[in-house]
Amino acid sequence: MSQVVAPQPRVVVAFHSGYGHTAVLAEAVQRGAEKAGAHVTFVAVDAITDEQWHELDTADAVIFGAPTYMGGASAGFHAFAEATSGRYLNGTWADKIAAGFTNSASKSGDKLNTLNFLAAFAAQHHMIWVGLGLAPGWNALQASENDLNRLGFWVGAGAQTPQDGGIETVHEADIATAEHLGARVTAQAAALTAGRAALAEVTV
Ligand SMILES: Cc1cc2nc3c(=O)[nH]c(=O)nc-3n(C[C@H](O)[C@H](O)[C@H](O)COP(=O)(O)O)c2cc1C
């Protein structure tokens, strides 16, 4: 069998951020993905362009991000989600990898609802959901709030920023956790594209 050279994974970070905190995490996701070898497109979904829609449609993986507002994803993200209904009907994003992150002011803040919504949104598009892939941090006597995954999520990356803090108060551990998510998704996208390329070479 001939050797397969996998193309560089194309990853889109598609996020909403009303006040900039979630945007800091989106930048961390982008950094993690780029360090892991992805070509990344950074998309603020409330200002999305036609070119960025095209990037979404041709990506190998999409990492969705939204702040948690009123116990769920922000209206800005929901407007974007609803604008994808044509793509849902056409299966445009089927079999792409997906993952998600959120941020809220409270340690819980009901942000699991947001991650679960992002996973359901991806499932509606027939995407392949990748969880965070980290053990929970900060949950034992010797653990620290500086642990990766300090808030103990599995479905995606969850972050907490004080409601009265500026964007510089986004927690370093949450930033590192977001970087991890970007790297993990890139690794999975690379494996999937290489596997699909290898399968295309197989003759039966
Ligand atoms: C309309 C609104 C609703 C919010 N609802 C929640 C909530 O349900 N739970 C929570 O912990 N924080 C809540 N927050 C706080 C935000 O999640 C928090 O400030 C977050 O850092 C905002 O992210 P952003 O700067 O990316 O918009 C809410 C903030 C706003 C403006």
py3Dmol code that shows the C-alpha trace and the ligand (Angstrom):
import py3Dmol

protein = """\
ATOM      1  CA  MET A   1       0.000   0.000   0.000  1.00  0.00           C
ATOM      2  CA  SER A   2       1.324   3.465  -0.841  1.00  0.00           C
ATOM      3  CA  GLN A   3       2.191   5.814   1.986  1.00  0.00           C
ATOM      4  CA  VAL A   4      -0.539   8.301   2.867  1.00  0.00           C
ATOM      5  CA  VAL A   5       0.438  11.876   3.699  1.00  0.00           C
ATOM      6  CA  ALA A   6      -2.319  13.401   5.814  1.00  0.00           C
ATOM      7  CA  PRO A   7      -3.214  16.986   4.976  1.00  0.00           C
ATOM      8  CA  GLN A   8      -2.931  19.666   7.669  1.00  0.00           C
ATOM      9  CA  PRO A   9      -6.205  19.605   9.641  1.00  0.00           C
ATOM     10  CA  ARG A  10      -8.465  22.598   9.021  1.00  0.00           C
ATOM     11  CA  VAL A  11     -10.028  23.704  12.289  1.00  0.00           C
ATOM     12  CA  VAL A  12     -12.530  26.520  12.843  1.00  0.00           C
ATOM     13  CA  VAL A  13     -13.079  28.125  16.243  1.00  0.00           C
ATOM     14  CA  ALA A  14     -16.652  29.492  16.037  1.00  0.00           C
ATOM     15  CA  PHE A  15     -17.632  31.436  19.133  1.00  0.00           C
ATOM     16  CA  HIS A  16     -19.714  34.254  20.583  1.00  0.00           C
ATOM     17  CA  SER A  17     -18.501  36.569  23.321  1.00  0.00           C
ATOM     18  CA  GLY A  18     -20.524  39.527  24.582  1.00  0.00           C
ATOM     19  CA  TYR A  19     -17.861  41.056  26.824  1.00  0.00           C
ATOM     20  CA  GLY A  20     -14.594  39.466  25.717  1.00  0.00           C
ATOM     21  CA  HIS A  21     -14.024  36.721  28.309  1.00  0.00           C
ATOM     22  CA  THR A  22     -15.048  33.843  26.057  1.00  0.00           C
ATOM     23  CA  ALA A  23     -12.988  35.415  23.268  1.00  0.00           C
ATOM     24  CA  VAL A  24      -9.862  34.985  25.446  1.00  0.00           C
ATOM     25  CA  LEU A  25     -10.672  31.276  25.685  1.00  0.00           C
ATOM     26  CA  ALA A  26     -11.329  31.104  21.942  1.00  0.00           C
ATOM     27  CA  GLU A  27      -7.845  32.544  21.368  1.00  0.00           C
ATOM     28  CA  ALA A  28      -6.427  29.860  23.676  1.00  0.00           C
ATOM     29  CA  VAL A  29      -8.260  27.133  21.735  1.00  0.00           C
ATOM     30  CA  GLN A  30      -6.817  28.582  18.534  1.00  0.00           C
ATOM     31  CA  ARG A  31      -3.297  28.649  20.016  1.00  0.00           C
ATOM     32  CA  GLY A  32      -3.545  25.039  21.153  1.00  0.00           C
ATOM     33  CA  ALA A  33      -4.795  23.929  17.748  1.00  0.00           C
ATOM     34  CA  GLU A  34      -2.101  25.842  15.874  1.00  0.00           C
ATOM     35  CA  LYS A  35       0.665  24.473  18.110  1.00  0.00           C
ATOM     36  CA  ALA A  36      -0.671  20.988  17.344  1.00  0.00           C
ATOM     37  CA  GLY A  37      -0.395  21.672  13.619  1.00  0.00           C
ATOM     38  CA  ALA A  38      -3.831  22.871  12.522  1.00  0.00           C
ATOM     39  CA  HIS A  39      -4.712  25.604  10.089  1.00  0.00           C
ATOM     40  CA  VAL A  40      -7.172  27.607  12.193  1.00  0.00           C
ATOM     41  CA  THR A  41      -9.892  30.052  11.196  1.00  0.00           C
ATOM     42  CA  PHE A  42     -11.142  32.257  14.017  1.00  0.00           C
ATOM     43  CA  VAL A  43     -14.821  33.173  13.654  1.00  0.00           C
ATOM     44  CA  ALA A  44     -16.808  35.562  15.856  1.00  0.00           C
ATOM     45  CA  VAL A  45     -20.230  34.229  14.929  1.00  0.00           C
ATOM     46  CA  ASP A  46     -22.071  37.526  15.462  1.00  0.00           C
ATOM     47  CA  ALA A  47     -19.960  39.081  12.683  1.00  0.00           C
ATOM     48  CA  ILE A  48     -19.530  36.058  10.428  1.00  0.00           C
ATOM     49  CA  THR A  49     -18.641  36.696   6.773  1.00  0.00           C
ATOM     50  CA  ASP A  50     -19.456  34.662   3.634  1.00  0.00           C
ATOM     51  CA  GLU A  51     -15.797  33.632   3.473  1.00  0.00           C
ATOM     52  CA  GLN A  52     -15.970  32.352   7.060  1.00  0.00           C
ATOM     53  CA  TRP A  53     -19.142  30.363   6.288  1.00  0.00           C
ATOM     54  CA  HIS A  54     -17.129  28.743   3.500  1.00  0.00           C
ATOM     55  CA  GLU A  55     -14.305  27.966   5.961  1.00  0.00           C
ATOM     56  CA  LEU A  56     -16.869  26.310   8.238  1.00  0.00           C
ATOM     57  CA  ASP A  57     -18.291  24.271   5.378  1.00  0.00           C
ATOM     58  CA  THR A  58     -14.858  22.998   4.332  1.00  0.00           C
ATOM     59  CA  ALA A  59     -13.300  22.459   7.786  1.00  0.00           C
ATOM     60  CA  ASP A  60     -12.325  19.083   9.228  1.00  0.00           C
ATOM     61  CA  ALA A  61     -13.296  20.180  12.747  1.00  0.00           C
ATOM     62  CA  VAL A  62     -15.292  22.963  14.376  1.00  0.00           C
ATOM     63  CA  ILE A  63     -14.852  24.007  17.996  1.00  0.00           C
ATOM     64  CA  PHE A  64     -17.912  25.895  19.218  1.00  0.00           C
ATOM     65  CA  GLY A  65     -17.765  28.378  22.096  1.00  0.00           C
ATOM     66  CA  ALA A  66     -20.396  30.447  23.886  1.00  0.00           C
ATOM     67  CA  PRO A  67     -20.673  32.235  27.204  1.00  0.00           C
ATOM     68  CA  THR A  68     -23.380  30.965  29.521  1.00  0.00           C
ATOM     69  CA  TYR A  69     -26.173  33.514  29.778  1.00  0.00           C
ATOM     70  CA  MET A  70     -29.316  32.762  31.796  1.00  0.00           C
ATOM     71  CA  GLY A  71     -28.312  29.142  32.231  1.00  0.00           C
ATOM     72  CA  GLY A  72     -27.631  28.379  28.577  1.00  0.00           C
ATOM     73  CA  ALA A  73     -25.741  29.488  25.484  1.00  0.00           C
ATOM     74  CA  SER A  74     -25.915  33.208  24.711  1.00  0.00           C
ATOM     75  CA  ALA A  75     -28.503  34.589  22.287  1.00  0.00           C
ATOM     76  CA  GLY A  76     -25.631  35.591  19.987  1.00  0.00           C
ATOM     77  CA  PHE A  77     -24.618  31.962  19.654  1.00  0.00           C
ATOM     78  CA  HIS A  78     -28.221  30.796  19.278  1.00  0.00           C
ATOM     79  CA  ALA A  79     -28.749  33.249  16.385  1.00  0.00           C
ATOM     80  CA  PHE A  80     -25.770  31.620  14.658  1.00  0.00           C
ATOM     81  CA  ALA A  81     -27.028  28.112  15.454  1.00  0.00           C
ATOM     82  CA  GLU A  82     -30.428  28.899  13.962  1.00  0.00           C
ATOM     83  CA  ALA A  83     -28.768  30.348  10.865  1.00  0.00           C
ATOM     84  CA  THR A  84     -27.234  26.887  10.215  1.00  0.00           C
ATOM     85  CA  SER A  85     -30.605  25.194   9.643  1.00  0.00           C
ATOM     86  CA  GLY A  86     -30.066  25.013   5.859  1.00  0.00           C
ATOM     87  CA  ARG A  87     -26.757  23.260   6.461  1.00  0.00           C
ATOM     88  CA  TYR A  88     -28.536  20.941   8.911  1.00  0.00           C
ATOM     89  CA  LEU A  89     -31.039  20.024   6.198  1.00  0.00           C
ATOM     90  CA  ASN A  90     -28.297  19.477   3.608  1.00  0.00           C
ATOM     91  CA  GLY A  91     -25.928  17.594   5.913  1.00  0.00           C
ATOM     92  CA  THR A  92     -23.188  20.079   5.043  1.00  0.00           C
ATOM     93  CA  TRP A  93     -21.294  19.518   8.310  1.00  0.00           C
ATOM     94  CA  ALA A  94     -21.948  15.766   8.628  1.00  0.00           C
ATOM     95  CA  ASP A  95     -18.972  13.732   9.871  1.00  0.00           C
ATOM     96  CA  LYS A  96     -16.836  16.725  10.809  1.00  0.00           C
ATOM     97  CA  ILE A  97     -15.339  16.641  14.278  1.00  0.00           C
ATOM     98  CA  ALA A  98     -16.900  19.013  16.833  1.00  0.00           C
ATOM     99  CA  ALA A  99     -16.110  20.112  20.377  1.00  0.00           C
ATOM    100  CA  GLY A 100     -17.123  22.949  22.669  1.00  0.00           C
ATOM    101  CA  PHE A 101     -16.274  25.362  25.452  1.00  0.00           C
ATOM    102  CA  THR A 102     -18.080  27.824  27.653  1.00  0.00           C
ATOM    103  CA  ASN A 103     -17.444  30.391  30.338  1.00  0.00           C
ATOM    104  CA  SER A 104     -19.595  31.856  33.082  1.00  0.00           C
ATOM    105  CA  ALA A 105     -19.292  33.952  36.214  1.00  0.00           C
ATOM    106  CA  SER A 106     -20.223  31.297  38.771  1.00  0.00           C
ATOM    107  CA  LYS A 107     -18.202  28.151  39.395  1.00  0.00           C
ATOM    108  CA  SER A 108     -21.161  26.126  38.171  1.00  0.00           C
ATOM    109  CA  GLY A 109     -23.476  28.823  36.833  1.00  0.00           C
ATOM    110  CA  ASP A 110     -25.433  26.012  35.106  1.00  0.00           C
ATOM    111  CA  LYS A 111     -22.850  26.067  32.313  1.00  0.00           C
ATOM    112  CA  LEU A 112     -23.139  22.307  31.757  1.00  0.00           C
ATOM    113  CA  ASN A 113     -26.402  23.183  29.991  1.00  0.00           C
ATOM    114  CA  THR A 114     -24.380  25.204  27.488  1.00  0.00           C
ATOM    115  CA  LEU A 115     -21.901  22.396  26.824  1.00  0.00           C
ATOM    116  CA  ASN A 116     -24.739  19.909  26.463  1.00  0.00           C
ATOM    117  CA  PHE A 117     -26.482  22.246  24.043  1.00  0.00           C
ATOM    118  CA  LEU A 118     -23.304  22.562  21.960  1.00  0.00           C
ATOM    119  CA  ALA A 119     -23.023  18.753  21.860  1.00  0.00           C
ATOM    120  CA  ALA A 120     -26.680  18.393  20.830  1.00  0.00           C
ATOM    121  CA  PHE A 121     -26.250  21.101  18.186  1.00  0.00           C
ATOM    122  CA  ALA A 122     -23.259  19.180  16.780  1.00  0.00           C
ATOM    123  CA  ALA A 123     -25.206  15.909  16.891  1.00  0.00           C
ATOM    124  CA  GLN A 124     -28.063  17.514  14.949  1.00  0.00           C
ATOM    125  CA  HIS A 125     -25.498  18.286  12.264  1.00  0.00           C
ATOM    126  CA  HIS A 126     -24.312  14.638  12.394  1.00  0.00           C
ATOM    127  CA  MET A 127     -20.923  15.798  13.600  1.00  0.00           C
ATOM    128  CA  ILE A 128     -18.570  13.657  15.710  1.00  0.00           C
ATOM    129  CA  TRP A 129     -18.291  15.069  19.246  1.00  0.00           C
ATOM    130  CA  VAL A 130     -14.911  15.041  20.980  1.00  0.00           C
ATOM    131  CA  GLY A 131     -14.974  15.541  24.753  1.00  0.00           C
ATOM    132  CA  LEU A 132     -12.330  17.317  26.792  1.00  0.00           C
ATOM    133  CA  GLY A 133     -10.199  14.239  27.466  1.00  0.00           C
ATOM    134  CA  LEU A 134      -8.852  15.387  30.823  1.00  0.00           C
ATOM    135  CA  ALA A 135      -9.282  14.037  34.332  1.00  0.00           C
ATOM    136  CA  PRO A 136     -11.085  16.456  36.629  1.00  0.00           C
ATOM    137  CA  GLY A 137      -8.785  18.788  38.553  1.00  0.00           C
ATOM    138  CA  TRP A 138      -9.163  20.561  41.943  1.00  0.00           C
ATOM    139  CA  ASN A 139     -11.221  17.741  43.454  1.00  0.00           C
ATOM    140  CA  ALA A 140      -8.846  16.198  46.007  1.00  0.00           C
ATOM    141  CA  LEU A 141      -7.092  17.385  49.172  1.00  0.00           C
ATOM    142  CA  GLN A 142      -3.787  17.969  47.418  1.00  0.00           C
ATOM    143  CA  ALA A 143      -5.385  19.407  44.275  1.00  0.00           C
ATOM    144  CA  SER A 144      -5.241  23.060  43.328  1.00  0.00           C
ATOM    145  CA  GLU A 145      -7.373  25.588  41.534  1.00  0.00           C
ATOM    146  CA  ASN A 146      -4.473  25.872  39.098  1.00  0.00           C
ATOM    147  CA  ASP A 147      -5.071  22.326  37.880  1.00  0.00           C
ATOM    148  CA  LEU A 148      -6.002  21.691  34.275  1.00  0.00           C
ATOM    149  CA  ASN A 149      -9.769  21.158  34.059  1.00  0.00           C
ATOM    150  CA  ARG A 150     -10.096  22.754  37.498  1.00  0.00           C
ATOM    151  CA  LEU A 151     -13.911  22.809  37.228  1.00  0.00           C
ATOM    152  CA  GLY A 152     -14.152  19.120  36.379  1.00  0.00           C
ATOM    153  CA  PHE A 153     -15.915  18.899  33.033  1.00  0.00           C
ATOM    154  CA  TRP A 154     -15.863  15.990  30.604  1.00  0.00           C
ATOM    155  CA  VAL A 155     -18.221  17.084  27.815  1.00  0.00           C
ATOM    156  CA  GLY A 156     -16.100  20.104  26.902  1.00  0.00           C
ATOM    157  CA  ALA A 157     -14.051  22.892  28.451  1.00  0.00           C
ATOM    158  CA  GLY A 158     -15.747  24.919  31.183  1.00  0.00           C
ATOM    159  CA  ALA A 159     -14.270  28.161  32.481  1.00  0.00           C
ATOM    160  CA  GLN A 160     -15.195  30.673  35.172  1.00  0.00           C
ATOM    161  CA  THR A 161     -14.430  34.384  35.145  1.00  0.00           C
ATOM    162  CA  PRO A 162     -15.534  36.846  37.874  1.00  0.00           C
ATOM    163  CA  GLN A 163     -18.532  38.827  36.664  1.00  0.00           C
ATOM    164  CA  ASP A 164     -16.855  42.124  37.574  1.00  0.00           C
ATOM    165  CA  GLY A 165     -13.412  41.210  36.204  1.00  0.00           C
ATOM    166  CA  GLY A 166     -11.845  42.336  32.947  1.00  0.00           C
ATOM    167  CA  ILE A 167     -10.609  39.990  30.271  1.00  0.00           C
ATOM    168  CA  GLU A 168      -7.245  39.841  32.067  1.00  0.00           C
ATOM    169  CA  THR A 169      -8.979  37.935  34.886  1.00  0.00           C
ATOM    170  CA  VAL A 170      -9.720  34.857  32.791  1.00  0.00           C
ATOM    171  CA  HIS A 171      -8.088  32.096  34.859  1.00  0.00           C
ATOM    172  CA  GLU A 172      -4.738  30.742  33.653  1.00  0.00           C
ATOM    173  CA  ALA A 173      -5.866  27.160  34.303  1.00  0.00           C
ATOM    174  CA  ASP A 174      -8.950  27.732  32.152  1.00  0.00           C
ATOM    175  CA  ILE A 175      -6.752  29.186  29.410  1.00  0.00           C
ATOM    176  CA  ALA A 176      -4.473  26.120  29.572  1.00  0.00           C
ATOM    177  CA  THR A 177      -7.534  23.840  29.522  1.00  0.00           C
ATOM    178  CA  ALA A 178      -8.829  25.615  26.413  1.00  0.00           C
ATOM    179  CA  GLU A 179      -5.420  25.210  24.757  1.00  0.00           C
ATOM    180  CA  HIS A 180      -5.613  21.505  25.546  1.00  0.00           C
ATOM    181  CA  LEU A 181      -9.016  21.292  23.840  1.00  0.00           C
ATOM    182  CA  GLY A 182      -7.634  22.903  20.681  1.00  0.00           C
ATOM    183  CA  ALA A 183      -4.704  20.475  20.608  1.00  0.00           C
ATOM    184  CA  ARG A 184      -6.917  17.445  21.280  1.00  0.00           C
ATOM    185  CA  VAL A 185      -9.351  18.294  18.521  1.00  0.00           C
ATOM    186  CA  THR A 186      -6.470  18.841  16.098  1.00  0.00           C
ATOM    187  CA  ALA A 187      -4.997  15.424  16.930  1.00  0.00           C
ATOM    188  CA  GLN A 188      -8.365  13.747  16.410  1.00  0.00           C
ATOM    189  CA  ALA A 189      -8.969  15.625  13.159  1.00  0.00           C
ATOM    190  CA  ALA A 190      -5.517  14.605  11.893  1.00  0.00           C
ATOM    191  CA  ALA A 191      -6.194  10.954  12.745  1.00  0.00           C
ATOM    192  CA  LEU A 192      -9.583  11.053  11.055  1.00  0.00           C
ATOM    193  CA  THR A 193      -8.384  12.711   7.852  1.00  0.00           C
ATOM    194  CA  ALA A 194      -5.380  10.344   7.659  1.00  0.00           C
ATOM    195  CA  GLY A 195      -7.659   7.357   8.230  1.00  0.00           C
ATOM    196  CA  ARG A 196     -10.101   8.482   5.575  1.00  0.00           C
ATOM    197  CA  ALA A 197      -7.250   9.101   3.119  1.00  0.00           C
ATOM    198  CA  ALA A 198      -5.854   5.630   3.842  1.00  0.00           C
ATOM    199  CA  LEU A 199      -9.276   4.039   3.368  1.00  0.00           C
ATOM    200  CA  ALA A 200      -9.632   5.782   0.020  1.00  0.00           C
ATOM    201  CA  GLU A 201      -6.395   4.050  -1.071  1.00  0.00           C
ATOM    202  CA  VAL A 202      -7.591   0.573  -0.109  1.00  0.00           C
ATOM    203  CA  THR A 203      -8.792  -1.563  -2.977  1.00  0.00           C
ATOM    204  CA  VAL A 204     -11.199  -4.387  -2.210  1.00  0.00           C
TER     205      VAL A 204
END
"""
ligand_1 = """\
31
LIG
C -27.358 38.229 30.222
C -26.338 37.498 31.065
C -26.693 36.320 31.664
C -25.759 35.604 32.426
N -26.115 34.409 32.964
C -25.200 33.702 33.671
C -25.532 32.419 34.183
O -26.598 31.861 33.934
N -24.602 31.789 34.944
C -23.394 32.372 35.250
O -22.617 31.775 35.997
N -23.031 33.556 34.704
C -23.906 34.231 33.931
N -23.550 35.417 33.365
C -22.170 35.885 33.484
C -21.364 35.582 32.222
O -21.444 34.205 31.887
C -19.897 35.973 32.417
O -19.825 37.343 32.714
C -19.034 35.632 31.233
O -17.677 35.882 31.574
C -19.404 36.459 30.017
O -18.638 36.023 28.924
P -18.331 37.006 27.705
O -17.449 38.127 28.254
O -17.622 36.178 26.709
O -19.646 37.533 27.221
C -24.455 36.132 32.610
C -24.121 37.350 32.006
C -25.035 38.011 31.230
C -24.633 39.302 30.551
"""
view = py3Dmol.view(width=600, height=400)
view.addModel(protein, "pdb")
view.setStyle({"model": 0}, {"cartoon": {"style": "trace"}})
view.addModel(ligand_1, "xyz")
view.setStyle({"model": 1}, {"stick": {}})
view.zoomTo()
view.show()
